Amino acid sequence: MAKKRKLPEGRSKSNKKRRFREQAKCRFCRDKIKEVDYKDIATLLKLTTNQGKMFSRKRSGNCAKHQRSTKRAVKRARFLGLMPYVG
C-alpha cells in the first residue's frame, strides 16, 4: 500500500500556494499590427529556425491570429524568393 506524503507544518492541500504567471502579449498585438507583412524579412527570420522551419506558437509567443498571418507571410516571402525554403 502506498504511503501518504506528509505536507510541511501549516500547509495542507487546500491552501497550497498557487503561482500564476501573467500571459505575455503577442509581439504583433503589442505593436497593434493587424496583418504581418511578407516584405518585413527581418521579423520573419526571427520567427523561423536556421533550417527554415517556423517556430511554434508557444516558442514564438504569437497569438493564434498572428501565427496564421505569419504563416501566410512566410509562404508568400518564400514564393517570391525573399526567404529561403531551407537553411
N, CA, C and O atoms as a CHARMM CRD file, in Angstrom:
* protein
*
  348
    1    1 MET  N      0.83700  -1.18100   0.00000 PROA 1      0.00000
    2    1 MET  CA     0.00000   0.00000   0.00000 PROA 1      0.00000
    3    1 MET  C      0.88200   1.24400   0.00000 PROA 1      0.00000
    4    1 MET  O      1.88400   1.29400   0.71300 PROA 1      0.00000
    5    2 ALA  N      0.51900   2.23800  -0.78700 PROA 2      0.00000
    6    2 ALA  CA     1.31900   3.45300  -0.92000 PROA 2      0.00000
    7    2 ALA  C      1.19100   4.32400   0.32300 PROA 2      0.00000
    8    2 ALA  O      0.11600   4.44700   0.91000 PROA 2      0.00000
    9    3 LYS  N      2.30200   4.91700   0.70600 PROA 3      0.00000
   10    3 LYS  CA     2.30500   5.80800   1.86900 PROA 3      0.00000
   11    3 LYS  C      1.84600   7.19600   1.45200 PROA 3      0.00000
   12    3 LYS  O      2.12600   7.65400   0.34500 PROA 3      0.00000
   13    4 LYS  N      1.13900   7.85500   2.35300 PROA 4      0.00000
   14    4 LYS  CA     0.70800   9.22600   2.08900 PROA 4      0.00000
   15    4 LYS  C      1.84900  10.17100   2.41400 PROA 4      0.00000
   16    4 LYS  O      2.53700  10.00600   3.42100 PROA 4      0.00000
   17    5 ARG  N      2.04400  11.15200   1.56200 PROA 5      0.00000
   18    5 ARG  CA     3.07500  12.16100   1.78600 PROA 5      0.00000
   19    5 ARG  C      2.60500  13.14100   2.83300 PROA 5      0.00000
   20    5 ARG  O      1.45300  13.57500   2.82800 PROA 5      0.00000
   21    6 LYS  N      3.50400  13.48500   3.72600 PROA 6      0.00000
   22    6 LYS  CA     3.16400  14.48200   4.74100 PROA 6      0.00000
   23    6 LYS  C      3.58100  15.85600   4.24200 PROA 6      0.00000
   24    6 LYS  O      4.69300  16.03700   3.74500 PROA 6      0.00000
   25    7 LEU  N      2.68500  16.81700   4.37700 PROA 7      0.00000
   26    7 LEU  CA     2.98700  18.18900   3.98700 PROA 7      0.00000
   27    7 LEU  C      3.66100  18.90500   5.15500 PROA 7      0.00000
   28    7 LEU  O      3.42700  18.55500   6.31100 PROA 7      0.00000
   29    8 PRO  N      4.50000  19.91100   4.86400 PROA 8      0.00000
   30    8 PRO  CA     5.14000  20.68000   5.94000 PROA 8      0.00000
   31    8 PRO  C      4.11100  21.33900   6.84700 PROA 8      0.00000
   32    8 PRO  O      2.95300  21.52000   6.47000 PROA 8      0.00000
   33    9 GLU  N      4.55700  21.69600   8.05900 PROA 9      0.00000
   34    9 GLU  CA     3.68500  22.34000   9.04500 PROA 9      0.00000
   35    9 GLU  C      2.95600  23.54200   8.45500 PROA 9      0.00000
   36    9 GLU  O      3.54800  24.34500   7.73400 PROA 9      0.00000
   37   10 GLY  N      1.69200  23.65700   8.76000 PROA 10     0.00000
   38   10 GLY  CA     0.93000  24.83300   8.35800 PROA 10     0.00000
   39   10 GLY  C      0.43100  24.81700   6.92300 PROA 10     0.00000
   40   10 GLY  O     -0.20000  25.77500   6.47500 PROA 10     0.00000
   41   11 ARG  N      0.70700  23.74200   6.20000 PROA 11     0.00000
   42   11 ARG  CA     0.25300  23.69300   4.80500 PROA 11     0.00000
   43   11 ARG  C     -0.59400  22.45600   4.59100 PROA 11     0.00000
   44   11 ARG  O     -0.27300  21.37100   5.07600 PROA 11     0.00000
   45   12 SER  N     -1.64000  22.62800   3.88500 PROA 12     0.00000
   46   12 SER  CA    -2.48800  21.49800   3.51800 PROA 12     0.00000
   47   12 SER  C     -2.74100  21.57100   2.02600 PROA 12     0.00000
   48   12 SER  O     -2.35700  22.54100   1.37200 PROA 12     0.00000
   49   13 LYS  N     -3.37500  20.56800   1.49500 PROA 13     0.00000
   50   13 LYS  CA    -3.64800  20.55100   0.05500 PROA 13     0.00000
   51   13 LYS  C     -4.52400  21.71900  -0.37700 PROA 13     0.00000
   52   13 LYS  O     -4.35500  22.25400  -1.47300 PROA 13     0.00000
   53   14 SER  N     -5.45000  22.11200   0.47500 PROA 14     0.00000
   54   14 SER  CA    -6.40800  23.15100   0.09000 PROA 14     0.00000
   55   14 SER  C     -5.79300  24.55100   0.06000 PROA 14     0.00000
   56   14 SER  O     -6.21600  25.38900  -0.73700 PROA 14     0.00000
   57   15 ASN  N     -4.78900  24.82000   0.92800 PROA 15     0.00000
   58   15 ASN  CA    -4.22000  26.17200   0.93900 PROA 15     0.00000
   59   15 ASN  C     -2.83600  26.21400   0.28700 PROA 15     0.00000
   60   15 ASN  O     -1.99000  27.03300   0.64800 PROA 15     0.00000
   61   16 LYS  N     -2.62500  25.32500  -0.67200 PROA 16     0.00000
   62   16 LYS  CA    -1.35800  25.30600  -1.39700 PROA 16     0.00000
   63   16 LYS  C     -1.15800  26.62800  -2.13000 PROA 16     0.00000
   64   16 LYS  O     -2.10400  27.19300  -2.67900 PROA 16     0.00000
   65   17 LYS  N      0.06100  27.10700  -2.13500 PROA 17     0.00000
   66   17 LYS  CA     0.34200  28.38500  -2.78800 PROA 17     0.00000
   67   17 LYS  C      0.26900  28.20200  -4.30600 PROA 17     0.00000
   68   17 LYS  O      0.94100  27.33900  -4.86900 PROA 17     0.00000
   69   18 ARG  N     -0.54100  29.01000  -4.94500 PROA 18     0.00000
   70   18 ARG  CA    -0.68100  28.92000  -6.39700 PROA 18     0.00000
   71   18 ARG  C      0.06400  30.07600  -7.04200 PROA 18     0.00000
   72   18 ARG  O     -0.01900  31.22300  -6.60300 PROA 18     0.00000
   73   19 ARG  N      0.78300  29.74400  -8.08000 PROA 19     0.00000
   74   19 ARG  CA     1.52200  30.77200  -8.81100 PROA 19     0.00000
   75   19 ARG  C      0.99900  30.82600 -10.23500 PROA 19     0.00000
   76   19 ARG  O      1.05800  29.84200 -10.97300 PROA 19     0.00000
   77   20 PHE  N      0.49500  31.97400 -10.60400 PROA 20     0.00000
   78   20 PHE  CA     0.02200  32.17500 -11.96300 PROA 20     0.00000
   79   20 PHE  C      0.89800  33.23400 -12.60900 PROA 20     0.00000
   80   20 PHE  O      1.09300  34.31900 -12.06300 PROA 20     0.00000
   81   21 ARG  N      1.41100  32.90700 -13.75800 PROA 21     0.00000
   82   21 ARG  CA     2.21100  33.86300 -14.49900 PROA 21     0.00000
   83   21 ARG  C      1.29500  34.58100 -15.48200 PROA 21     0.00000
   84   21 ARG  O      0.51900  33.95700 -16.20500 PROA 21     0.00000
   85   22 GLU  N      1.39900  35.87700 -15.48900 PROA 22     0.00000
   86   22 GLU  CA     0.55100  36.64800 -16.39000 PROA 22     0.00000
   87   22 GLU  C      0.93300  36.34100 -17.83400 PROA 22     0.00000
   88   22 GLU  O      2.11500  36.29400 -18.17700 PROA 22     0.00000
   89   23 GLN  N     -0.06200  36.13500 -18.66300 PROA 23     0.00000
   90   23 GLN  CA     0.17100  35.78700 -20.05400 PROA 23     0.00000
   91   23 GLN  C      0.79700  36.96700 -20.79100 PROA 23     0.00000
   92   23 GLN  O      0.25700  38.07300 -20.78900 PROA 23     0.00000
   93   24 ALA  N      1.93600  36.71700 -21.41800 PROA 24     0.00000
   94   24 ALA  CA     2.60200  37.75800 -22.19000 PROA 24     0.00000
   95   24 ALA  C      1.83900  37.98400 -23.49200 PROA 24     0.00000
   96   24 ALA  O      1.31300  37.04000 -24.08000 PROA 24     0.00000
   97   25 LYS  N      1.78200  39.21700 -23.93200 PROA 25     0.00000
   98   25 LYS  CA     1.07400  39.52300 -25.17200 PROA 25     0.00000
   99   25 LYS  C      1.94400  39.20100 -26.37700 PROA 25     0.00000
  100   25 LYS  O      3.17300  39.23300 -26.30900 PROA 25     0.00000
  101   26 CYS  N      1.30100  38.90200 -27.43800 PROA 26     0.00000
  102   26 CYS  CA     1.95700  38.63900 -28.71900 PROA 26     0.00000
  103   26 CYS  C      2.69200  39.90000 -29.18500 PROA 26     0.00000
  104   26 CYS  O      2.21800  41.01200 -28.95500 PROA 26     0.00000
  105   27 ARG  N      3.84700  39.73000 -29.83800 PROA 27     0.00000
  106   27 ARG  CA     4.63600  40.90000 -30.27300 PROA 27     0.00000
  107   27 ARG  C      3.87900  41.77800 -31.26400 PROA 27     0.00000
  108   27 ARG  O      4.06400  42.99500 -31.28900 PROA 27     0.00000
  109   28 PHE  N      3.03800  41.16800 -32.06800 PROA 28     0.00000
  110   28 PHE  CA     2.26600  41.93800 -33.05000 PROA 28     0.00000
  111   28 PHE  C      1.08500  42.63900 -32.38900 PROA 28     0.00000
  112   28 PHE  O      0.71300  43.74100 -32.79300 PROA 28     0.00000
  113   29 CYS  N      0.49500  42.00800 -31.37700 PROA 29     0.00000
  114   29 CYS  CA    -0.60600  42.64200 -30.63600 PROA 29     0.00000
  115   29 CYS  C     -0.09300  43.84500 -29.84900 PROA 29     0.00000
  116   29 CYS  O     -0.76800  44.87100 -29.76400 PROA 29     0.00000
  117   30 ARG  N      1.10600  43.71600 -29.27400 PROA 30     0.00000
  118   30 ARG  CA     1.69200  44.83700 -28.52000 PROA 30     0.00000
  119   30 ARG  C      1.90300  46.04800 -29.41200 PROA 30     0.00000
  120   30 ARG  O      1.67000  47.18200 -28.99500 PROA 30     0.00000
  121   31 ASP  N      2.34900  45.80400 -30.65500 PROA 31     0.00000
  122   31 ASP  CA     2.60500  46.90000 -31.59500 PROA 31     0.00000
  123   31 ASP  C      1.36900  47.28400 -32.39900 PROA 31     0.00000
  124   31 ASP  O      1.43200  48.15000 -33.27100 PROA 31     0.00000
  125   32 LYS  N      0.23700  46.62800 -32.09900 PROA 32     0.00000
  126   32 LYS  CA    -1.04200  46.88500 -32.77600 PROA 32     0.00000
  127   32 LYS  C     -0.94100  46.72100 -34.29900 PROA 32     0.00000
  128   32 LYS  O     -1.42100  47.56000 -35.06200 PROA 32     0.00000
  129   33 ILE  N     -0.30800  45.62300 -34.71800 PROA 33     0.00000
  130   33 ILE  CA    -0.17300  45.30700 -36.13800 PROA 33     0.00000
  131   33 ILE  C     -1.31200  44.37800 -36.52700 PROA 33     0.00000
  132   33 ILE  O     -1.49500  43.32800 -35.91200 PROA 33     0.00000
  133   34 LYS  N     -2.07500  44.75500 -37.53800 PROA 34     0.00000
  134   34 LYS  CA    -3.23300  43.96700 -37.96000 PROA 34     0.00000
  135   34 LYS  C     -2.80800  42.71800 -38.72700 PROA 34     0.00000
  136   34 LYS  O     -3.27300  41.61700 -38.43300 PROA 34     0.00000
  137   35 GLU  N     -1.93000  42.88900 -39.70700 PROA 35     0.00000
  138   35 GLU  CA    -1.51000  41.79700 -40.58900 PROA 35     0.00000
  139   35 GLU  C      0.01700  41.81000 -40.68100 PROA 35     0.00000
  140   35 GLU  O      0.62200  42.87500 -40.80600 PROA 35     0.00000
  141   36 VAL  N      0.64100  40.63500 -40.61900 PROA 36     0.00000
  142   36 VAL  CA     2.09800  40.53000 -40.72600 PROA 36     0.00000
  143   36 VAL  C      2.47300  40.71700 -42.18800 PROA 36     0.00000
  144   36 VAL  O      1.87600  40.10200 -43.07100 PROA 36     0.00000
  145   37 ASP  N      3.46300  41.56600 -42.44400 PROA 37     0.00000
  146   37 ASP  CA     3.85600  41.91400 -43.80500 PROA 37     0.00000
  147   37 ASP  C      4.91500  40.94700 -44.32000 PROA 37     0.00000
  148   37 ASP  O      5.91400  40.70400 -43.64200 PROA 37     0.00000
  149   38 TYR  N      4.70800  40.39300 -45.50900 PROA 38     0.00000
  150   38 TYR  CA     5.65700  39.43200 -46.07300 PROA 38     0.00000
  151   38 TYR  C      6.96300  40.10700 -46.50000 PROA 38     0.00000
  152   38 TYR  O      7.97300  39.43200 -46.70100 PROA 38     0.00000
  153   39 LYS  N      6.94600  41.44200 -46.64000 PROA 39     0.00000
  154   39 LYS  CA     8.16500  42.16100 -47.05100 PROA 39     0.00000
  155   39 LYS  C      9.08000  42.47800 -45.87200 PROA 39     0.00000
  156   39 LYS  O     10.21300  42.91800 -46.06800 PROA 39     0.00000
  157   40 ASP  N      8.60300  42.26100 -44.66300 PROA 40     0.00000
  158   40 ASP  CA     9.40100  42.51400 -43.45400 PROA 40     0.00000
  159   40 ASP  C     10.20900  41.25700 -43.12900 PROA 40     0.00000
  160   40 ASP  O      9.85500  40.49000 -42.23300 PROA 40     0.00000
  161   41 ILE  N     11.28900  41.06200 -43.86400 PROA 41     0.00000
  162   41 ILE  CA    12.08700  39.83800 -43.77300 PROA 41     0.00000
  163   41 ILE  C     12.78000  39.71200 -42.42100 PROA 41     0.00000
  164   41 ILE  O     12.91300  38.60100 -41.90900 PROA 41     0.00000
  165   42 ALA  N     13.22100  40.81300 -41.83300 PROA 42     0.00000
  166   42 ALA  CA    13.91800  40.76500 -40.54300 PROA 42     0.00000
  167   42 ALA  C     13.03200  40.14000 -39.46900 PROA 42     0.00000
  168   42 ALA  O     13.49600  39.31500 -38.68100 PROA 42     0.00000
  169   43 THR  N     11.77500  40.52500 -39.43700 PROA 43     0.00000
  170   43 THR  CA    10.83900  39.96700 -38.45600 PROA 43     0.00000
  171   43 THR  C     10.54300  38.50300 -38.75600 PROA 43     0.00000
  172   43 THR  O     10.48600  37.67900 -37.84200 PROA 43     0.00000
  173   44 LEU  N     10.35500  38.17900 -40.02400 PROA 44     0.00000
  174   44 LEU  CA    10.03400  36.79800 -40.38800 PROA 44     0.00000
  175   44 LEU  C     11.19700  35.85600 -40.10300 PROA 44     0.00000
  176   44 LEU  O     10.97500  34.70100 -39.74000 PROA 44     0.00000
  177   45 LEU  N     12.42000  36.32100 -40.25800 PROA 45     0.00000
  178   45 LEU  CA    13.58200  35.48100 -39.97000 PROA 45     0.00000
  179   45 LEU  C     13.69900  35.17500 -38.48200 PROA 45     0.00000
  180   45 LEU  O     14.22300  34.12700 -38.10300 PROA 45     0.00000
  181   46 LYS  N     13.20900  36.09000 -37.62800 PROA 46     0.00000
  182   46 LYS  CA    13.21600  35.84100 -36.17900 PROA 46     0.00000
  183   46 LYS  C     12.24100  34.73700 -35.80000 PROA 46     0.00000
  184   46 LYS  O     12.38500  34.10700 -34.75200 PROA 46     0.00000
  185   47 LEU  N     11.24900  34.50200 -36.65200 PROA 47     0.00000
  186   47 LEU  CA    10.21000  33.51700 -36.35400 PROA 47     0.00000
  187   47 LEU  C     10.47200  32.16700 -37.00600 PROA 47     0.00000
  188   47 LEU  O      9.62300  31.27700 -36.94400 PROA 47     0.00000
  189   48 THR  N     11.63900  32.00200 -37.63200 PROA 48     0.00000
  190   48 THR  CA    11.99600  30.73500 -38.25700 PROA 48     0.00000
  191   48 THR  C     13.35600  30.26500 -37.74000 PROA 48     0.00000
  192   48 THR  O     14.17100  31.06800 -37.28500 PROA 48     0.00000
  193   49 THR  N     13.58800  28.95200 -37.81900 PROA 49     0.00000
  194   49 THR  CA    14.86300  28.37900 -37.39400 PROA 49     0.00000
  195   49 THR  C     15.89100  28.55500 -38.50900 PROA 49     0.00000
  196   49 THR  O     15.57300  29.05700 -39.58700 PROA 49     0.00000
  197   50 ASN  N     17.11800  28.13900 -38.23800 PROA 50     0.00000
  198   50 ASN  CA    18.16800  28.20500 -39.26700 PROA 50     0.00000
  199   50 ASN  C     17.86500  27.27100 -40.42700 PROA 50     0.00000
  200   50 ASN  O     18.30700  27.49900 -41.55200 PROA 50     0.00000
  201   51 GLN  N     17.10400  26.21200 -40.14500 PROA 51     0.00000
  202   51 GLN  CA    16.72800  25.26000 -41.19400 PROA 51     0.00000
  203   51 GLN  C     15.57000  25.76900 -42.04300 PROA 51     0.00000
  204   51 GLN  O     15.27200  25.19700 -43.09200 PROA 51     0.00000
  205   52 GLY  N     14.91500  26.83500 -41.60000 PROA 52     0.00000
  206   52 GLY  CA    13.79300  27.38600 -42.34800 PROA 52     0.00000
  207   52 GLY  C     12.44300  26.99700 -41.79200 PROA 52     0.00000
  208   52 GLY  O     11.41500  27.40700 -42.33000 PROA 52     0.00000
  209   53 LYS  N     12.42300  26.20500 -40.71500 PROA 53     0.00000
  210   53 LYS  CA    11.14900  25.81300 -40.10700 PROA 53     0.00000
  211   53 LYS  C     10.61000  26.95700 -39.26100 PROA 53     0.00000
  212   53 LYS  O     11.37000  27.73500 -38.68500 PROA 53     0.00000
  213   54 MET  N      9.27600  27.04500 -39.19700 PROA 54     0.00000
  214   54 MET  CA     8.65800  28.08000 -38.37600 PROA 54     0.00000
  215   54 MET  C      8.60200  27.63000 -36.92500 PROA 54     0.00000
  216   54 MET  O      8.39300  26.45100 -36.64300 PROA 54     0.00000
  217   55 PHE  N      8.79100  28.57600 -36.00000 PROA 55     0.00000
  218   55 PHE  CA     8.64800  28.26900 -34.58400 PROA 55     0.00000
  219   55 PHE  C      7.17800  28.08900 -34.25200 PROA 55     0.00000
  220   55 PHE  O      6.31100  28.68700 -34.89000 PROA 55     0.00000
  221   56 SER  N      6.90000  27.26600 -33.25300 PROA 56     0.00000
  222   56 SER  CA     5.52600  27.04700 -32.81100 PROA 56     0.00000
  223   56 SER  C      5.00900  28.30300 -32.11100 PROA 56     0.00000
  224   56 SER  O      5.77500  29.21700 -31.80400 PROA 56     0.00000
  225   57 ARG  N      3.72400  28.33300 -31.86900 PROA 57     0.00000
  226   57 ARG  CA     3.12100  29.47100 -31.15500 PROA 57     0.00000
  227   57 ARG  C      3.70600  29.61100 -29.77000 PROA 57     0.00000
  228   57 ARG  O      3.96000  30.71800 -29.29500 PROA 57     0.00000
  229   58 LYS  N      3.91700  28.48500 -29.13100 PROA 58     0.00000
  230   58 LYS  CA     4.45500  28.50200 -27.76600 PROA 58     0.00000
  231   58 LYS  C      5.86300  29.09700 -27.75400 PROA 58     0.00000
  232   58 LYS  O      6.21500  29.87300 -26.86600 PROA 58     0.00000
  233   59 ARG  N      6.64500  28.72600 -28.73700 PROA 59     0.00000
  234   59 ARG  CA     8.04400  29.18400 -28.79600 PROA 59     0.00000
  235   59 ARG  C      8.14000  30.63500 -29.26700 PROA 59     0.00000
  236   59 ARG  O      8.94700  31.40300 -28.74400 PROA 59     0.00000
  237   60 SER  N      7.32800  31.01000 -30.24400 PROA 60     0.00000
  238   60 SER  CA     7.40900  32.36400 -30.79800 PROA 60     0.00000
  239   60 SER  C      6.64400  33.38000 -29.95000 PROA 60     0.00000
  240   60 SER  O      6.96100  34.57000 -29.97100 PROA 60     0.00000
  241   61 GLY  N      5.63600  32.91600 -29.20100 PROA 61     0.00000
  242   61 GLY  CA     4.85600  33.81600 -28.35900 PROA 61     0.00000
  243   61 GLY  C      3.74200  34.53300 -29.09900 PROA 61     0.00000
  244   61 GLY  O      3.17900  35.50500 -28.59400 PROA 61     0.00000
  245   62 ASN  N      3.42200  34.05700 -30.29300 PROA 62     0.00000
  246   62 ASN  CA     2.35900  34.69100 -31.08300 PROA 62     0.00000
  247   62 ASN  C      0.98900  34.19500 -30.64500 PROA 62     0.00000
  248   62 ASN  O      0.84700  33.08100 -30.14000 PROA 62     0.00000
  249   63 CYS  N     -0.01300  35.03500 -30.84600 PROA 63     0.00000
  250   63 CYS  CA    -1.39600  34.59800 -30.64500 PROA 63     0.00000
  251   63 CYS  C     -1.80000  33.80400 -31.89300 PROA 63     0.00000
  252   63 CYS  O     -1.07900  33.80900 -32.89100 PROA 63     0.00000
  253   64 ALA  N     -2.94100  33.13000 -31.83600 PROA 64     0.00000
  254   64 ALA  CA    -3.38100  32.27300 -32.94200 PROA 64     0.00000
  255   64 ALA  C     -3.57300  33.07200 -34.23300 PROA 64     0.00000
  256   64 ALA  O     -3.17200  32.63200 -35.31100 PROA 64     0.00000
  257   65 LYS  N     -4.18500  34.23600 -34.11200 PROA 65     0.00000
  258   65 LYS  CA    -4.45200  35.07200 -35.28900 PROA 65     0.00000
  259   65 LYS  C     -3.15500  35.47400 -35.98600 PROA 65     0.00000
  260   65 LYS  O     -3.03700  35.35600 -37.20600 PROA 65     0.00000
  261   66 HSD  N     -2.19100  35.94500 -35.21400 PROA 66     0.00000
  262   66 HSD  CA    -0.93700  36.40200 -35.80900 PROA 66     0.00000
  263   66 HSD  C     -0.02900  35.24300 -36.21900 PROA 66     0.00000
  264   66 HSD  O      0.82200  35.41700 -37.09100 PROA 66     0.00000
  265   67 GLN  N     -0.19100  34.06400 -35.61000 PROA 67     0.00000
  266   67 GLN  CA     0.57100  32.89500 -36.06300 PROA 67     0.00000
  267   67 GLN  C      0.10700  32.48900 -37.45800 PROA 67     0.00000
  268   67 GLN  O      0.92300  32.13700 -38.30900 PROA 67     0.00000
  269   68 ARG  N     -1.20300  32.53700 -37.69200 PROA 68     0.00000
  270   68 ARG  CA    -1.72400  32.23100 -39.03500 PROA 68     0.00000
  271   68 ARG  C     -1.24900  33.27100 -40.03700 PROA 68     0.00000
  272   68 ARG  O     -0.86100  32.93200 -41.15500 PROA 68     0.00000
  273   69 SER  N     -1.28000  34.53800 -39.63800 PROA 69     0.00000
  274   69 SER  CA    -0.84000  35.61800 -40.50900 PROA 69     0.00000
  275   69 SER  C      0.65700  35.48300 -40.83100 PROA 69     0.00000
  276   69 SER  O      1.08800  35.74600 -41.95400 PROA 69     0.00000
  277   70 THR  N      1.42700  35.07500 -39.83800 PROA 70     0.00000
  278   70 THR  CA     2.86600  34.86700 -40.02800 PROA 70     0.00000
  279   70 THR  C      3.11100  33.72400 -40.99200 PROA 70     0.00000
  280   70 THR  O      3.99500  33.79600 -41.84700 PROA 70     0.00000
  281   71 LYS  N      2.32200  32.66600 -40.85000 PROA 71     0.00000
  282   71 LYS  CA     2.45900  31.50800 -41.73400 PROA 71     0.00000
  283   71 LYS  C      2.24400  31.91800 -43.18900 PROA 71     0.00000
  284   71 LYS  O      3.01000  31.53200 -44.07200 PROA 71     0.00000
  285   72 ARG  N      1.18700  32.71000 -43.42700 PROA 72     0.00000
  286   72 ARG  CA     0.90900  33.17800 -44.78300 PROA 72     0.00000
  287   72 ARG  C      2.03000  34.06900 -45.29900 PROA 72     0.00000
  288   72 ARG  O      2.42900  33.95900 -46.45800 PROA 72     0.00000
  289   73 ALA  N      2.54000  34.95200 -44.44100 PROA 73     0.00000
  290   73 ALA  CA     3.59900  35.88000 -44.84400 PROA 73     0.00000
  291   73 ALA  C      4.88400  35.12500 -45.19100 PROA 73     0.00000
  292   73 ALA  O      5.56500  35.46700 -46.15800 PROA 73     0.00000
  293   74 VAL  N      5.21100  34.10400 -44.40600 PROA 74     0.00000
  294   74 VAL  CA     6.41800  33.31200 -44.68500 PROA 74     0.00000
  295   74 VAL  C      6.26900  32.57700 -46.01100 PROA 74     0.00000
  296   74 VAL  O      7.21100  32.52900 -46.80300 PROA 74     0.00000
  297   75 LYS  N      5.09500  32.00700 -46.25600 PROA 75     0.00000
  298   75 LYS  CA     4.86200  31.29400 -47.51700 PROA 75     0.00000
  299   75 LYS  C      4.97100  32.22700 -48.71400 PROA 75     0.00000
  300   75 LYS  O      5.54200  31.86000 -49.74000 PROA 75     0.00000
  301   76 ARG  N      4.42000  33.44200 -48.58400 PROA 76     0.00000
  302   76 ARG  CA     4.49800  34.42000 -49.67800 PROA 76     0.00000
  303   76 ARG  C      5.94200  34.85900 -49.91600 PROA 76     0.00000
  304   76 ARG  O      6.38800  34.97400 -51.05700 PROA 76     0.00000
  305   77 ALA  N      6.66000  35.10000 -48.82400 PROA 77     0.00000
  306   77 ALA  CA     8.05900  35.54100 -48.95400 PROA 77     0.00000
  307   77 ALA  C      8.91000  34.45000 -49.59400 PROA 77     0.00000
  308   77 ALA  O      9.80100  34.74500 -50.39000 PROA 77     0.00000
  309   78 ARG  N      8.64500  33.20800 -49.25500 PROA 78     0.00000
  310   78 ARG  CA     9.38900  32.09800 -49.86700 PROA 78     0.00000
  311   78 ARG  C      9.07600  31.99400 -51.35300 PROA 78     0.00000
  312   78 ARG  O      9.97200  31.79700 -52.17400 PROA 78     0.00000
  313   79 PHE  N      7.79400  32.12900 -51.69200 PROA 79     0.00000
  314   79 PHE  CA     7.37900  32.01800 -53.08200 PROA 79     0.00000
  315   79 PHE  C      8.02400  33.10500 -53.94500 PROA 79     0.00000
  316   79 PHE  O      8.42400  32.85300 -55.08200 PROA 79     0.00000
  317   80 LEU  N      8.11800  34.30000 -53.39700 PROA 80     0.00000
  318   80 LEU  CA     8.69800  35.42600 -54.14100 PROA 80     0.00000
  319   80 LEU  C     10.22800  35.44200 -54.09300 PROA 80     0.00000
  320   80 LEU  O     10.85800  36.28700 -54.72700 PROA 80     0.00000
  321   81 GLY  N     10.82000  34.52200 -53.35200 PROA 81     0.00000
  322   81 GLY  CA    12.28000  34.43500 -53.29700 PROA 81     0.00000
  323   81 GLY  C     12.91200  35.37000 -52.28100 PROA 81     0.00000
  324   81 GLY  O     14.12600  35.57200 -52.30600 PROA 81     0.00000
  325   82 LEU  N     12.12200  35.94200 -51.39200 PROA 82     0.00000
  326   82 LEU  CA    12.66700  36.83000 -50.37000 PROA 82     0.00000
  327   82 LEU  C     13.27000  36.06300 -49.20200 PROA 82     0.00000
  328   82 LEU  O     14.16800  36.54600 -48.51300 PROA 82     0.00000
  329   83 MET  N     12.74700  34.84200 -48.99700 PROA 83     0.00000
  330   83 MET  CA    13.24100  33.96700 -47.92600 PROA 83     0.00000
  331   83 MET  C     13.55700  32.60100 -48.52000 PROA 83     0.00000
  332   83 MET  O     12.91000  32.17500 -49.47600 PROA 83     0.00000
  333   84 PRO  N     14.55300  31.90900 -47.95700 PROA 84     0.00000
  334   84 PRO  CA    14.85200  30.56100 -48.46000 PROA 84     0.00000
  335   84 PRO  C     13.84300  29.54900 -47.92100 PROA 84     0.00000
  336   84 PRO  O     13.28600  29.72500 -46.83800 PROA 84     0.00000
  337   85 TYR  N     13.61500  28.47500 -48.70600 PROA 85     0.00000
  338   85 TYR  CA    12.75400  27.39400 -48.22800 PROA 85     0.00000
  339   85 TYR  C     13.47700  26.58100 -47.16200 PROA 85     0.00000
  340   85 TYR  O     12.87000  26.16000 -46.17700 PROA 85     0.00000
  341   86 VAL  N     14.77500  26.36100 -47.36100 PROA 86     0.00000
  342   86 VAL  CA    15.59500  25.63600 -46.39400 PROA 86     0.00000
  343   86 VAL  C     16.85300  26.43500 -46.11100 PROA 86     0.00000
  344   86 VAL  O     17.27400  27.26800 -46.91400 PROA 86     0.00000
  345   87 GLY  N     17.45200  26.16500 -44.94300 PROA 87     0.00000
  346   87 GLY  CA    18.63500  26.87900 -44.47700 PROA 87     0.00000
  347   87 GLY  C     19.70900  26.98000 -45.47900 PROA 87     0.00000
  348   87 GLY  O     20.75900  27.56100 -45.20200 PROA 87     0.00000
